[in-house]
Amino acid sequence: MKTIFIILATFTKPENIGINPQSMLWLLPLTVAIAVVYKATKLPKIKAGNFIKESILLFGSIVVFMAITAFILYIFAWFTIG
Amino acid sequence: MARRHFKDNHIPFLLFVGLSSWFVPGGGYFVLNEKKRAAIVFITITITFCIGLYIGSIGVIDPLGSMPWYVAQTMNTPVVVILGQITKGGAYPVYGKPNEIGQIYTSISGLLNLLCIVNSVYTAYLRKIEPAGI
């Protein structure tokens, strides 16, 4: 019982996350969740191999697209702001 | 007329599937006997939601200060409404990056569950009209 309360207590105080480039990595688990749930709704039949392959492909596509977008925005900012 | 009557009879079932999905993520798929799909959706959405709460604490559920995020969060499960009543008084303050990441995680998991609610209801609808040959 005590253990349950200790676990629940961890949800009442925020974690200490700094504002640094590494904090951007928090988008990766979220992207995995989006890819997995989206593929779970779209695939007509769920088979482990195919499902994992499709999810990884979608995850990779999202990450690559975001990286390209970030790079373009960085170049744009570099040209306009300096 | 007969077709309309057929659909009307299944509205309670569609409602049941939608509510099951809302009460427990993946519940709608479970009702439709799609157990693998239900398990994947349940595990993924629950973990995403819990990560959000762990990072930002239950303070990220803020029905007064951030209404749009709260609406997305309530799509996870009705339990969010209860948590919203607990945090309404401002006893769990959270600011900055943890608040931001917590809100994004919990809201995105809510919107993913909304996708699953709509998809499970649509799947149930298709299953009901397919045997009739429509």
Backbone of each chain as ProteinMPNN parsed JSONL, in Angstrom:
{"seq_chain_A": "MKTIFIILATFTKPENIGINPQSMLWLLPLTVAIAVVYKATKLPKIKAGNFIKESILLFGSIVVFMAITAFILYIFAWFTIG", "coords_chain_A": {"N_chain_A": [[0.827, -1.211, 0.0], [1.941, 1.19, 0.826], [3.862, 1.516, -1.129], [2.315, 2.024, -3.371], [1.282, 4.538, -2.767], [3.649, 5.98, -2.754], [4.376, 5.805, -5.434], [2.19, 7.129, -6.594], [2.618, 9.645, -5.513], [4.73, 10.601, -6.997], [3.549, 11.683, -9.155], [2.652, 14.112, -8.445], [4.459, 16.112, -8.329], [6.326, 18.164, -10.532], [8.816, 17.118, -12.949], [12.323, 17.984, -13.226], [13.19, 19.721, -15.897], [15.426, 21.082, -18.08], [15.836, 24.066, -20.165], [17.127, 23.324, -22.951], [18.976, 22.201, -25.907], [18.835, 19.403, -25.818], [16.404, 18.84, -24.688], [14.656, 18.737, -26.733], [14.604, 16.159, -27.539], [12.525, 14.94, -26.304], [10.466, 14.787, -28.028], [10.656, 12.444, -29.407], [9.65, 9.965, -28.08], [6.959, 10.665, -28.145], [6.443, 10.809, -30.864], [6.776, 8.137, -31.508], [4.536, 7.069, -30.174], [2.465, 8.313, -31.631], [2.895, 7.239, -34.207], [2.534, 4.481, -33.716], [-0.143, 4.284, -32.697], [-1.565, 5.413, -34.814], [-1.008, 3.614, -36.909], [-2.14, 1.363, -35.773], [-4.819, 1.954, -36.006], [-5.164, 2.079, -38.731], [-4.214, -0.21, -40.147], [-5.558, -3.071, -41.78], [-5.367, -5.725, -40.843], [-3.792, -6.846, -37.888], [-0.613, -7.819, -37.719], [2.294, -8.925, -36.164], [4.978, -8.561, -37.368], [4.527, -7.05, -39.772], [3.155, -4.887, -38.67], [5.051, -3.71, -36.94], [7.004, -3.005, -38.813], [5.619, -1.15, -40.447], [5.026, 0.808, -38.531], [7.586, 1.677, -37.79], [8.438, 2.734, -40.215], [6.647, 4.887, -40.534], [7.281, 6.368, -38.252], [9.959, 7.015, -38.84], [9.54, 8.559, -41.155], [8.151, 10.767, -40.136], [10.055, 11.854, -38.362], [12.186, 12.448, -40.125], [10.914, 14.303, -41.826], [10.373, 16.331, -39.965], [12.97, 17.038, -39.272], [13.945, 18.024, -41.701], [12.22, 20.203, -42.04], [12.946, 21.72, -39.781], [15.578, 22.298, -40.449], [15.242, 23.867, -42.779], [13.843, 26.029, -41.672], [15.807, 26.949, -39.95], [17.794, 27.802, -41.762], [16.346, 29.803, -43.025], [15.944, 31.559, -40.867], [18.589, 32.183, -40.372], [19.288, 33.608, -42.658], [17.53, 35.794, -42.524], [17.593, 36.903, -39.889], [20.234, 36.557, -39.045]], "CA_chain_A": [[0.0, 0.0, 0.0], [2.855, 2.328, 0.937], [4.511, 1.64, -2.445], [1.338, 2.653, -4.292], [1.236, 5.97, -2.442], [4.93, 6.581, -3.188], [4.283, 5.936, -6.902], [1.224, 8.203, -6.883], [3.211, 10.931, -5.113], [5.628, 11.09, -8.06], [2.728, 12.384, -10.149], [2.175, 15.379, -7.888], [5.541, 17.11, -8.462], [6.91, 18.104, -11.876], [10.235, 16.78, -13.108], [13.17, 19.137, -13.536], [13.668, 19.638, -17.286], [16.006, 22.365, -18.461], [15.606, 24.539, -21.537], [18.365, 23.108, -23.714], [18.678, 21.46, -27.15], [18.535, 18.003, -25.524], [14.989, 18.688, -24.317], [13.92, 18.459, -27.976], [14.512, 14.705, -27.712], [11.251, 14.477, -25.743], [9.491, 14.582, -29.104], [10.787, 11.108, -29.989], [8.65, 9.017, -27.571], [5.629, 11.093, -28.598], [6.35, 10.409, -32.271], [6.557, 6.68, -31.499], [3.129, 6.858, -29.799], [1.614, 8.728, -32.759], [3.058, 6.261, -35.283], [1.954, 3.181, -33.315], [-1.612, 4.373, -32.627], [-2.088, 5.652, -36.166], [-0.949, 2.356, -37.661], [-3.113, 0.436, -35.17], [-6.163, 2.271, -36.513], [-5.226, 2.022, -40.195], [-3.942, -1.52, -40.754], [-6.75, -3.928, -41.749], [-5.066, -6.876, -39.958], [-2.599, -6.585, -37.079], [0.353, -8.923, -37.622], [3.447, -8.31, -35.485], [6.049, -8.143, -38.281], [4.051, -5.97, -40.639], [2.792, -3.737, -37.838], [6.289, -3.062, -36.487], [7.648, -2.415, -39.992], [4.837, 0.034, -40.832], [5.178, 1.832, -37.488], [8.952, 2.224, -37.897], [8.459, 3.559, -41.433], [5.929, 6.142, -40.253], [8.107, 7.098, -37.28], [11.101, 7.561, -39.586], [9.048, 9.615, -42.058], [7.826, 11.955, -39.332], [11.306, 12.429, -37.846], [12.926, 13.03, -41.258], [10.187, 15.497, -42.251], [10.587, 17.393, -38.962], [14.374, 17.47, -39.369], [14.058, 18.863, -42.909], [11.511, 21.456, -41.73], [13.773, 22.475, -38.837], [16.752, 22.776, -41.185], [14.786, 24.969, -43.648], [13.542, 27.175, -40.8], [17.091, 27.441, -39.443], [18.413, 28.528, -42.875], [15.526, 31.01, -43.203], [16.262, 32.457, -39.754], [19.983, 32.607, -40.543], [19.312, 34.619, -43.712], [16.743, 36.975, -42.174], [18.037, 37.521, -38.635], [21.703, 36.564, -39.055]], "C_chain_A": [[0.865, 1.267, 0.0], [3.514, 2.609, -0.42], [3.595, 2.358, -3.427], [1.292, 4.156, -4.05], [2.518, 6.691, -2.882], [4.894, 6.807, -4.704], [3.339, 7.085, -7.265], [1.797, 9.582, -6.562], [4.131, 11.497, -6.188], [4.855, 11.86, -9.128], [2.222, 13.736, -9.639], [3.247, 16.482, -7.937], [6.151, 17.014, -9.85], [8.386, 17.725, -11.861], [11.021, 18.041, -13.456], [13.748, 18.975, -14.948], [14.165, 21.018, -17.7], [15.636, 22.764, -19.878], [16.939, 24.438, -22.276], [18.034, 22.303, -24.974], [18.286, 20.001, -26.89], [17.054, 17.78, -25.192], [14.11, 18.439, -25.546], [13.738, 16.957, -28.191], [13.227, 14.124, -27.123], [10.198, 14.259, -26.83], [9.541, 13.149, -29.653], [9.786, 10.077, -29.419], [7.232, 9.368, -28.044], [5.397, 10.686, -30.052], [6.12, 8.9, -32.384], [5.089, 6.385, -31.198], [2.202, 7.19, -30.962], [1.681, 7.683, -33.878], [2.358, 4.946, -34.944], [0.432, 3.236, -33.318], [-2.206, 4.573, -34.022], [-2.101, 4.362, -36.971], [-1.931, 1.324, -37.092], [-4.523, 0.707, -35.678], [-6.271, 2.014, -38.02], [-5.023, 0.633, -40.796], [-5.179, -2.418, -40.67], [-6.573, -5.144, -40.843], [-3.784, -6.582, -39.198], [-1.751, -7.858, -37.024], [1.672, -8.309, -37.17], [4.498, -7.746, -36.447], [5.669, -6.94, -39.113], [3.752, -4.701, -39.848], [4.039, -2.971, -37.39], [6.967, -2.338, -37.651], [6.946, -1.108, -40.382], [5.014, 1.172, -39.826], [6.551, 2.491, -37.569], [9.056, 3.141, -39.117], [7.796, 4.91, -41.191], [6.732, 7.011, -39.288], [9.284, 7.778, -37.986], [10.68, 8.71, -40.485], [8.788, 10.902, -41.293], [9.112, 12.656, -38.878], [12.091, 13.116, -38.97], [12.245, 14.318, -41.717], [10.405, 16.659, -41.27], [12.007, 17.939, -39.035], [14.558, 18.39, -40.576], [13.4, 20.225, -42.656], [12.351, 22.336, -40.809], [14.982, 23.089, -39.553], [16.382, 23.969, -42.076], [14.504, 26.224, -42.813], [14.822, 27.808, -40.258], [17.789, 28.288, -40.518], [17.683, 29.861, -43.088], [15.863, 32.041, -42.116], [17.677, 33.026, -39.892], [20.088, 33.728, -41.594], [18.613, 35.917, -43.278], [17.263, 37.684, -40.926], [19.568, 37.605, -38.578], [22.287, 35.687, -37.975]], "O_chain_A": [[0.59, 2.247, -0.692], [3.701, 3.761, -0.812], [4.042, 3.193, -4.213], [1.265, 4.949, -4.992], [2.485, 7.842, -3.317], [5.32, 7.851, -5.197], [3.646, 7.906, -8.129], [1.504, 10.562, -7.247], [4.302, 12.712, -6.291], [5.444, 12.603, -9.913], [1.458, 14.418, -10.321], [2.97, 17.64, -7.624], [6.465, 15.917, -10.312], [9.103, 17.978, -10.893], [10.458, 19.034, -13.918], [14.673, 18.193, -15.165], [13.418, 21.995, -17.672], [15.189, 21.946, -20.682], [17.765, 25.35, -22.227], [16.928, 21.778, -25.094], [17.501, 19.424, -27.643], [16.52, 16.688, -25.384], [12.97, 17.989, -25.425], [12.845, 16.528, -28.921], [12.872, 12.977, -27.393], [9.168, 13.629, -26.59], [8.59, 12.692, -30.286], [9.134, 9.379, -30.196], [6.417, 8.484, -28.307], [4.299, 10.273, -30.425], [5.367, 8.441, -33.242], [4.465, 5.562, -31.868], [1.265, 6.445, -31.248], [0.654, 7.29, -34.43], [1.671, 4.367, -35.785], [-0.221, 2.35, -33.869], [-3.226, 3.974, -34.364], [-3.087, 4.05, -37.637], [-2.485, 0.513, -37.834], [-5.335, -0.213, -35.77], [-7.365, 1.757, -38.524], [-5.595, 0.325, -41.841], [-5.791, -2.521, -39.607], [-7.509, -5.551, -40.155], [-2.802, -6.123, -39.781], [-2.115, -8.838, -36.375], [2.117, -7.302, -37.719], [4.864, -6.575, -36.344], [6.387, -5.941, -39.157], [4.052, -3.591, -40.288], [4.08, -1.743, -37.453], [7.442, -1.212, -37.504], [7.598, -0.091, -40.617], [5.135, 2.337, -40.202], [6.671, 3.709, -37.436], [9.687, 4.196, -39.056], [8.319, 5.949, -41.594], [6.852, 8.222, -39.474], [9.566, 8.955, -37.761], [11.377, 9.721, -40.572], [9.155, 11.989, -41.739], [9.245, 13.875, -38.99], [12.598, 14.223, -38.793], [12.918, 15.316, -41.972], [10.595, 17.805, -41.676], [12.23, 19.14, -38.883], [15.242, 19.41, -40.489], [13.953, 21.266, -43.012], [12.459, 23.544, -41.021], [15.357, 24.235, -39.302], [17.11, 24.961, -42.127], [14.876, 27.333, -43.195], [14.919, 29.027, -40.122], [18.311, 29.363, -40.222], [18.307, 30.901, -43.301], [16.042, 33.226, -42.398], [17.929, 34.188, -39.574], [20.869, 34.668, -41.441], [19.058, 37.01, -43.629], [17.364, 38.91, -40.898], [20.125, 38.603, -38.12], [23.508, 35.588, -37.853]]}, "seq_chain_B": "MARRHFKDNHIPFLLFVGLSSWFVPGGGYFVLNEKKRAAIVFITITITFCIGLYIGSIGVIDPLGSMPWYVAQTMNTPVVVILGQITKGGAYPVYGKPNEIGQIYTSISGLLNLLCIVNSVYTAYLRKIEPAGI", "coords_chain_B": {"N_chain_B": [[-36.937, 3.709, -46.042], [-36.95, 1.366, -44.552], [-34.234, 1.009, -44.458], [-33.397, 3.214, -42.961], [-34.59, 2.632, -40.545], [-33.176, 0.376, -39.854], [-30.604, 1.412, -39.375], [-31.156, 3.167, -37.281], [-31.723, 1.437, -35.209], [-29.248, 0.607, -34.465], [-27.916, 2.653, -33.318], [-27.706, 2.856, -30.442], [-25.794, 0.831, -30.018], [-23.55, 1.783, -31.422], [-23.105, 4.033, -29.93], [-22.443, 2.841, -27.525], [-20.051, 1.586, -28.215], [-18.477, 3.862, -28.792], [-18.504, 5.154, -26.282], [-17.274, 3.203, -24.72], [-14.737, 3.26, -25.803], [-13.964, 5.769, -24.994], [-14.099, 5.655, -22.174], [-12.261, 3.638, -21.49], [-9.228, 3.615, -23.058], [-9.037, 2.076, -26.195], [-11.093, 0.407, -25.62], [-13.35, 0.312, -27.263], [-12.499, -1.117, -29.505], [-12.055, -3.514, -28.246], [-14.647, -4.287, -27.589], [-15.499, -4.771, -30.145], [-14.231, -7.085, -30.636], [-11.594, -6.922, -31.447], [-8.945, -7.669, -30.303], [-6.091, -7.485, -30.276], [-5.611, -5.006, -31.461], [-6.937, -3.406, -29.601], [-5.357, -3.82, -27.329], [-2.886, -2.722, -28.13], [-3.581, -0.018, -28.557], [-4.538, 0.67, -26.001], [-2.269, 0.288, -24.321], [-0.358, 2.035, -25.51], [-1.588, 4.617, -25.488], [-2.161, 4.929, -22.753], [0.413, 4.826, -21.619], [1.599, 7.077, -22.842], [-0.01, 9.142, -21.834], [0.498, 8.835, -19.086], [3.245, 9.375, -19.008], [3.205, 12.087, -19.629], [1.843, 13.074, -17.367], [3.663, 12.346, -15.415], [5.95, 13.837, -16.058], [5.039, 16.528, -15.952], [3.449, 16.598, -13.706], [0.179, 16.219, -12.073], [-0.719, 18.72, -12.23], [-0.68, 19.704, -14.812], [-3.121, 19.3, -15.838], [-5.389, 21.546, -16.202], [-8.227, 23.016, -15.832], [-9.051, 25.662, -15.647], [-6.982, 27.548, -16.276], [-5.913, 26.712, -18.748], [-7.813, 26.05, -20.991], [-8.186, 25.049, -23.75], [-6.196, 22.995, -23.92], [-7.098, 21.383, -21.877], [-9.555, 20.457, -22.842], [-8.694, 18.776, -24.916], [-7.296, 16.962, -23.323], [-9.355, 15.745, -21.88], [-10.323, 13.91, -23.653], [-8.958, 11.597, -23.268], [-9.906, 9.983, -21.106], [-12.731, 9.858, -18.834], [-11.723, 10.167, -16.297], [-9.956, 12.239, -16.26], [-11.51, 14.492, -15.927], [-12.199, 14.295, -13.253], [-9.646, 14.525, -12.129], [-9.184, 17.118, -12.953], [-10.934, 18.509, -11.315], [-9.664, 18.177, -8.909], [-7.25, 19.529, -9.262], [-8.048, 22.073, -9.755], [-8.04, 24.051, -7.784], [-5.477, 25.017, -7.703], [-3.436, 23.743, -6.321], [-1.356, 22.281, -7.276], [1.01, 23.57, -8.679], [2.658, 24.168, -11.815], [5.237, 25.064, -14.007], [6.862, 26.424, -16.963], [9.14, 24.411, -18.942], [8.532, 21.66, -18.057], [5.74, 21.888, -17.74], [4.956, 22.542, -20.324], [5.822, 20.273, -21.852], [4.449, 18.242, -20.502], [1.765, 19.008, -20.921], [1.644, 18.81, -23.721], [2.132, 16.045, -24.134], [-0.047, 14.833, -22.692], [-2.244, 15.967, -23.988], [-1.89, 15.248, -26.684], [-2.081, 12.481, -26.435], [-4.737, 12.357, -25.723], [-5.959, 13.32, -28.069], [-5.17, 11.325, -29.8], [-6.622, 9.252, -28.732], [-9.152, 10.19, -29.339], [-9.112, 9.883, -32.088], [-9.096, 7.093, -32.14], [-11.586, 6.592, -30.974], [-13.383, 7.617, -32.893], [-12.625, 6.015, -35.067], [-13.205, 3.409, -34.131], [-15.961, 3.548, -33.783], [-16.741, 3.998, -36.402], [-15.824, 1.639, -37.578], [-17.51, -0.183, -36.292], [-19.929, 0.691, -37.31], [-19.597, 0.125, -40.048], [-19.45, -2.665, -39.94], [-21.989, -3.271, -39.167], [-23.565, -2.479, -41.309], [-22.594, -3.914, -43.446], [-23.41, -6.749, -43.469], [-26.015, -6.369, -44.319], [-25.76, -5.798, -46.917], [-25.407, -3.27, -47.985]], "CA_chain_B": [[-37.544, 3.714, -44.699], [-36.438, 0.179, -43.86], [-32.815, 1.238, -44.238], [-33.286, 4.176, -41.87], [-34.98, 1.919, -39.338], [-32.051, -0.51, -39.569], [-29.521, 2.216, -38.784], [-31.614, 3.717, -36.005], [-31.636, 0.393, -34.193], [-27.871, 0.359, -34.054], [-27.323, 3.84, -32.706], [-27.238, 2.561, -29.079], [-24.568, 0.03, -30.075], [-22.459, 2.685, -31.81], [-22.88, 4.876, -28.75], [-21.774, 1.978, -26.547], [-18.663, 1.422, -28.69], [-17.81, 5.155, -28.595], [-18.302, 5.407, -24.844], [-16.262, 2.237, -24.239], [-13.437, 3.792, -26.242], [-13.646, 6.95, -24.198], [-13.883, 5.285, -20.774], [-10.971, 2.926, -21.463], [-8.645, 3.653, -24.407], [-9.019, 0.751, -26.829], [-12.291, -0.343, -25.194], [-14.247, 0.139, -28.41], [-11.96, -2.232, -30.301], [-12.258, -4.725, -27.45], [-16.06, -4.637, -27.779], [-15.615, -5.283, -31.515], [-13.419, -8.316, -30.671], [-10.281, -6.632, -32.044], [-8.205, -7.628, -29.036], [-4.711, -7.015, -30.474], [-5.707, -3.559, -31.694], [-7.327, -2.805, -28.323], [-4.199, -3.863, -26.418], [-1.883, -1.748, -28.608], [-4.101, 1.333, -28.306], [-4.6, 0.878, -24.553], [-0.908, 0.416, -23.76], [0.323, 3.229, -26.032], [-2.229, 5.852, -25.005], [-1.995, 5.02, -21.299], [1.812, 5.175, -21.324], [1.826, 8.472, -23.258], [-0.7, 9.994, -20.863], [1.205, 8.755, -17.801], [4.523, 10.099, -19.153], [2.842, 13.51, -19.522], [1.527, 13.384, -15.963], [4.881, 12.178, -14.63], [6.853, 14.964, -16.326], [4.499, 17.825, -15.532], [2.558, 16.362, -12.554], [-1.244, 16.341, -12.41], [-0.966, 20.162, -12.411], [-0.84, 20.047, -16.236], [-4.569, 19.296, -16.113], [-5.786, 22.84, -15.651], [-9.464, 23.428, -16.524], [-9.276, 27.117, -15.596], [-5.92, 28.305, -16.921], [-5.608, 26.307, -20.129], [-9.025, 25.34, -21.427], [-8.048, 24.236, -24.973], [-5.44, 21.789, -23.591], [-7.957, 20.566, -21.016], [-10.556, 19.791, -23.702], [-7.991, 17.656, -25.572], [-6.951, 15.974, -22.291], [-10.545, 14.983, -21.466], [-10.579, 12.851, -24.629], [-8.287, 10.38, -22.799], [-10.801, 9.214, -20.237], [-13.441, 10.78, -17.926], [-10.938, 10.356, -15.06], [-9.315, 13.558, -16.383], [-12.439, 15.484, -15.365], [-12.039, 14.194, -11.794], [-8.342, 15.136, -11.83], [-9.354, 18.557, -13.161], [-11.586, 19.056, -10.115], [-8.669, 18.165, -7.831], [-6.191, 20.521, -9.523], [-8.67, 23.379, -10.023], [-7.707, 25.01, -6.722], [-4.096, 25.512, -7.866], [-2.546, 23.125, -5.33], [-0.237, 21.608, -7.96], [1.516, 24.495, -9.705], [3.74, 23.694, -12.689], [5.562, 26.119, -14.967], [7.995, 26.23, -17.875], [9.282, 23.261, -19.841], [7.733, 20.5, -17.637], [4.33, 22.172, -18.036], [4.804, 22.485, -21.778], [5.939, 18.879, -22.317], [3.339, 17.505, -19.896], [0.523, 19.339, -21.634], [1.704, 18.26, -25.086], [1.968, 14.582, -24.056], [-1.395, 14.436, -22.273], [-3.211, 16.404, -25.003], [-1.733, 14.42, -27.889], [-2.655, 11.154, -26.157], [-6.192, 12.549, -25.794], [-6.369, 13.423, -29.478], [-5.009, 9.984, -30.383], [-7.784, 8.462, -28.3], [-10.296, 10.673, -30.12], [-8.982, 9.195, -33.378], [-9.507, 5.702, -31.924], [-13.039, 6.59, -30.726], [-14.035, 7.806, -34.194], [-12.337, 4.853, -35.908], [-13.914, 2.216, -33.649], [-17.391, 3.737, -34.085], [-16.89, 3.821, -37.854], [-15.675, 0.194, -37.836], [-18.754, -0.82, -35.835], [-20.959, 1.086, -38.272], [-19.377, -0.65, -41.28], [-19.776, -4.073, -39.684], [-23.443, -3.43, -39.06], [-24.261, -2.313, -42.591], [-22.084, -4.874, -44.427], [-24.262, -7.939, -43.646], [-27.26, -6.009, -45.006], [-25.419, -5.662, -48.327], [-25.537, -1.873, -48.409]], "C_chain_B": [[-36.999, 2.555, -43.869], [-34.961, 0.367, -43.515], [-32.597, 2.172, -43.047], [-33.583, 3.495, -40.533], [-33.834, 1.013, -38.873], [-30.938, 0.251, -38.864], [-29.904, 2.73, -37.401], [-31.472, 2.697, -34.881], [-30.229, 0.202, -33.663], [-27.191, 1.569, -33.445], [-26.89, 3.564, -31.261], [-25.941, 1.757, -29.073], [-23.365, 0.906, -30.432], [-22.072, 3.591, -30.643], [-22.092, 4.109, -27.689], [-20.295, 1.795, -26.919], [-17.87, 2.712, -28.439], [-17.514, 5.432, -27.135], [-17.268, 4.452, -24.251], [-14.868, 2.727, -24.582], [-13.006, 4.964, -25.382], [-13.3, 6.57, -22.756], [-12.546, 4.554, -20.589], [-10.391, 2.982, -22.869], [-8.531, 2.237, -24.998], [-10.244, -0.091, -26.506], [-13.249, -0.631, -26.347], [-13.806, -1.015, -29.29], [-12.175, -3.558, -29.57], [-13.696, -5.223, -27.611], [-16.265, -5.257, -29.164], [-14.761, -6.539, -31.736], [-12.092, -8.136, -31.424], [-9.289, -6.512, -30.893], [-6.769, -7.111, -29.182], [-4.69, -5.493, -30.627], [-6.008, -2.837, -30.376], [-6.133, -2.73, -27.375], [-3.157, -2.818, -26.82], [-2.32, -0.327, -28.258], [-4.082, 1.636, -26.802], [-3.205, 1.153, -23.982], [-0.268, 1.732, -24.212], [-0.272, 4.514, -25.461], [-2.033, 6.019, -23.495], [-0.568, 5.437, -20.941], [2.083, 6.639, -21.684], [1.213, 9.438, -22.246], [0.051, 10.021, -19.528], [2.563, 9.463, -17.86], [4.266, 11.6, -18.982], [2.578, 13.917, -18.085], [2.776, 13.29, -15.095], [5.807, 13.381, -14.808], [6.322, 16.264, -15.704], [3.671, 17.785, -14.264], [1.095, 16.554, -12.968], [-1.654, 17.81, -12.574], [-1.137, 20.561, -13.869], [-2.311, 19.983, -16.664], [-5.154, 20.525, -15.417], [-7.045, 23.349, -16.364], [-9.698, 24.932, -16.54], [-8.251, 27.894, -16.422], [-5.645, 27.95, -18.371], [-6.725, 25.408, -20.666], [-8.826, 24.507, -22.696], [-7.276, 22.928, -24.724], [-6.322, 20.83, -22.795], [-8.989, 19.79, -21.839], [-9.918, 18.586, -24.396], [-7.674, 16.554, -24.552], [-8.155, 15.127, -21.887], [-10.893, 13.871, -22.454], [-9.914, 11.536, -24.215], [-9.251, 9.446, -22.091], [-11.55, 10.209, -19.33], [-12.695, 11.026, -16.613], [-10.258, 11.731, -15.052], [-10.203, 14.645, -15.769], [-12.319, 15.49, -13.837], [-10.708, 14.842, -11.372], [-8.408, 16.653, -11.966], [-10.005, 19.225, -11.956], [-10.595, 19.152, -8.956], [-7.664, 19.311, -8.015], [-6.73, 21.943, -9.698], [-8.259, 24.463, -9.015], [-6.292, 25.573, -6.817], [-3.117, 24.935, -6.87], [-1.329, 22.461, -5.96], [0.323, 22.514, -9.062], [2.651, 23.887, -10.522], [3.959, 24.746, -13.777], [6.64, 25.648, -15.94], [7.944, 24.964, -18.695], [8.491, 22.027, -19.365], [6.248, 20.678, -17.935], [4.051, 21.991, -19.519], [4.802, 21.027, -22.278], [4.793, 18.029, -21.765], [2.028, 17.746, -20.614], [0.504, 18.739, -23.035], [1.461, 16.748, -25.046], [0.526, 14.198, -23.729], [-2.443, 14.821, -23.327], [-3.111, 15.563, -26.273], [-2.306, 13.026, -27.638], [-4.18, 11.232, -26.183], [-6.684, 12.604, -27.228], [-6.195, 12.09, -30.199], [-6.186, 9.093, -29.983], [-9.049, 8.897, -29.04], [-10.305, 10.006, -31.506], [-9.481, 7.748, -33.25], [-11.013, 5.601, -31.676], [-13.771, 6.659, -32.068], [-13.856, 6.555, -35.063], [-13.104, 3.617, -35.442], [-15.411, 2.331, -33.927], [-17.637, 3.504, -35.572], [-16.771, 2.341, -38.232], [-16.951, -0.55, -37.439], [-19.886, -0.532, -36.816], [-20.834, 0.258, -39.56], [-19.763, -2.11, -41.086], [-21.278, -4.3, -39.65], [-24.13, -3.305, -40.417], [-23.795, -3.334, -43.632], [-22.948, -6.125, -44.568], [-25.556, -7.637, -44.396], [-27.022, -5.796, -46.497], [-25.557, -4.254, -48.857], [-24.176, -1.339, -48.807]], "O_chain_B": [[-36.643, 2.698, -42.699], [-34.492, -0.045, -42.454], [-31.712, 1.939, -42.224], [-32.917, 3.748, -39.529], [-33.556, 0.896, -37.679], [-30.394, -0.221, -37.866], [-29.094, 2.73, -36.475], [-31.144, 3.046, -33.747], [-30.033, -0.299, -32.556], [-26.012, 1.511, -33.094], [-25.805, 3.993, -30.871], [-25.081, 1.975, -28.219], [-22.298, 0.789, -29.828], [-20.899, 3.874, -30.403], [-21.197, 4.654, -27.043], [-19.412, 1.844, -26.062], [-16.744, 2.672, -27.942], [-16.424, 5.882, -26.783], [-16.481, 4.839, -23.387], [-13.941, 2.63, -23.778], [-11.823, 5.127, -25.082], [-12.341, 7.085, -22.183], [-11.803, 4.825, -19.646], [-10.999, 2.448, -23.796], [-7.993, 1.329, -24.365], [-10.416, -1.179, -27.054], [-13.877, -1.688, -26.396], [-14.63, -1.797, -29.764], [-12.442, -4.588, -30.19], [-13.936, -6.422, -27.75], [-17.094, -6.15, -29.338], [-14.59, -6.997, -32.865], [-11.544, -9.095, -31.968], [-8.847, -5.417, -30.546], [-6.281, -6.384, -28.317], [-3.878, -4.795, -30.02], [-5.417, -1.801, -30.072], [-5.919, -1.719, -26.706], [-2.612, -2.115, -25.97], [-1.538, 0.464, -27.732], [-3.664, 2.715, -26.382], [-2.997, 2.125, -23.256], [0.297, 2.46, -23.396], [0.459, 5.394, -25.006], [-1.771, 7.123, -23.019], [-0.359, 6.288, -20.076], [2.722, 7.359, -20.916], [1.838, 10.423, -21.853], [0.222, 11.076, -18.919], [2.985, 10.079, -16.882], [5.007, 12.292, -18.284], [3.029, 14.97, -17.635], [2.936, 14.061, -14.148], [6.377, 13.885, -13.84], [7.048, 16.994, -15.029], [3.23, 18.829, -13.785], [0.813, 16.998, -14.081], [-2.77, 18.113, -12.995], [-1.675, 21.63, -14.156], [-2.698, 20.529, -17.697], [-5.379, 20.529, -14.207], [-6.945, 24.035, -17.382], [-10.466, 25.427, -17.365], [-8.613, 28.794, -17.179], [-5.192, 28.796, -19.143], [-6.585, 24.189, -20.771], [-9.256, 23.354, -22.728], [-7.649, 21.878, -25.249], [-6.295, 19.619, -23.013], [-9.262, 18.62, -21.569], [-10.515, 17.511, -24.461], [-7.768, 15.367, -24.864], [-8.012, 13.942, -21.588], [-11.679, 12.981, -22.127], [-10.256, 10.477, -24.742], [-9.384, 8.274, -22.441], [-11.041, 11.302, -19.084], [-12.998, 11.98, -15.897], [-10.015, 12.313, -13.995], [-9.706, 15.597, -15.167], [-12.334, 16.548, -13.208], [-10.648, 15.597, -10.402], [-7.778, 17.385, -11.202], [-9.678, 20.361, -11.613], [-10.663, 20.066, -8.134], [-7.279, 19.975, -7.052], [-5.96, 22.9, -9.78], [-8.148, 25.639, -9.362], [-5.945, 26.504, -6.091], [-2.085, 25.543, -6.588], [-0.377, 22.115, -5.26], [0.124, 22.245, -10.247], [3.501, 23.177, -9.984], [3.012, 25.247, -14.383], [7.249, 24.595, -15.749], [6.877, 24.497, -19.094], [7.831, 21.392, -20.188], [5.574, 19.729, -18.336], [3.06, 21.379, -19.919], [3.912, 20.609, -23.019], [4.235, 17.195, -22.477], [1.272, 16.813, -20.884], [-0.519, 18.224, -23.486], [0.674, 16.227, -25.836], [-0.06, 13.345, -24.396], [-3.413, 14.092, -23.536], [-4.129, 15.206, -26.867], [-2.943, 12.45, -28.519], [-4.843, 10.288, -26.612], [-7.705, 12.005, -27.565], [-6.969, 11.757, -31.097], [-6.678, 8.293, -30.777], [-9.915, 8.073, -29.333], [-11.355, 9.621, -32.021], [-10.187, 7.243, -34.122], [-11.65, 4.642, -32.112], [-14.664, 5.857, -32.34], [-14.798, 6.092, -35.707], [-13.601, 2.854, -36.27], [-16.06, 1.341, -34.266], [-18.629, 2.882, -35.953], [-17.508, 1.846, -39.085], [-17.414, -1.435, -38.16], [-20.7, -1.406, -37.113], [-21.826, -0.242, -40.09], [-20.343, -2.722, -41.983], [-21.779, -5.354, -40.04], [-25.155, -3.944, -40.657], [-24.513, -3.598, -44.597], [-23.208, -6.542, -45.697], [-26.132, -8.52, -45.03], [-27.974, -5.631, -47.259], [-25.798, -4.058, -50.048], [-24.059, -0.177, -49.197]]}, "name": "protein", "num_of_chains": 2, "seq": "MKTIFIILATFTKPENIGINPQSMLWLLPLTVAIAVVYKATKLPKIKAGNFIKESILLFGSIVVFMAITAFILYIFAWFTIGMARRHFKDNHIPFLLFVGLSSWFVPGGGYFVLNEKKRAAIVFITITITFCIGLYIGSIGVIDPLGSMPWYVAQTMNTPVVVILGQITKGGAYPVYGKPNEIGQIYTSISGLLNLLCIVNSVYTAYLRKIEPAGI"}
